[in-house]
Amino acid sequence: MMQKILIVDDEAELRDVLRETLERENYIVSEAATAEEMRQVFASDNFDLVLLDLMLPDEDGLALTRYLKERSDVGVIILTGKGESVDLIIGLEMGADDYVAKPYNRRELLARIKSVIRRSSGNKEKNGKNTDVKTLVNFSGWELDLPHHKLAAPDGSDVPLTMAEFQLLRILLETPGQPVSRDHLSKQIFNKELRENSRNIDALVRRLRQKLEIDENKTQMIKSVRGSGYTILTTLD
């Protein structure tokens, strides 16, 4: 089945170039120039990915990122000309799965797109073909459903995760109690090496921590290890 991508950017020339690039790779492409158009187009179809510009004329991309993630599990890649800006970090904190800086490199953009779409569908397809694959990870009363990308709290309530948050938790749970480097996390989650002074992984960890700290004492399950990265302090049930 051909995958569907929605481009949201007010620059018509950029949209044209992106559409041509993506259609050449056999993606089905839709476009929107404003936030209002995006809402209308998004409501009319099921998309695998949204390429979202941070700077739109009627509403900023940060609010739209939140809008998309509150209503669906669609992958979101931010298009930004600001590099490692504060807005970009906030966008990742709101749930964006990745970002590409303008002017973008065609090969890098396609790699990012394939990575985000693969993360959102690959595990489900693989586990659906093999009933022996472990599908649930239980830790400290929590339950992570691998094929469905769902997290259940100890009280049984669902805790929504973005795809990047899910990947972070899954990776840390593969070696509980052992530190995982920030560079390794960046390569596994964002499909790229960690850039100097990048806060992407730190922002992602902060978001996941907030979702795991539901008790009144705010017990911190994910710990930073100086010079090593992050580790999750739990045992598998």
ABEGO torsion letter per residue (X at the ends): XBBBBBBBBABAAAAAAAAAAAAAAGBBBBBBABAAAAAAAAAABBBABBBBBABBAABBAAAAAAAAAAABABBBBBBBAAEBBAAAAAAAAAGBABBBBOBBBAAAAAAAAAAAAAAAAAAAAAAAABAABBABBBBGGBBBBAAAGBBBBAAGBBBBBBAAAAAAAAAAAABBGBBBBAAAAAAAAAGBBBBBGBAAAAAAAAAAAAAABABAAGBBABBBBBGAEBBBBBBBX
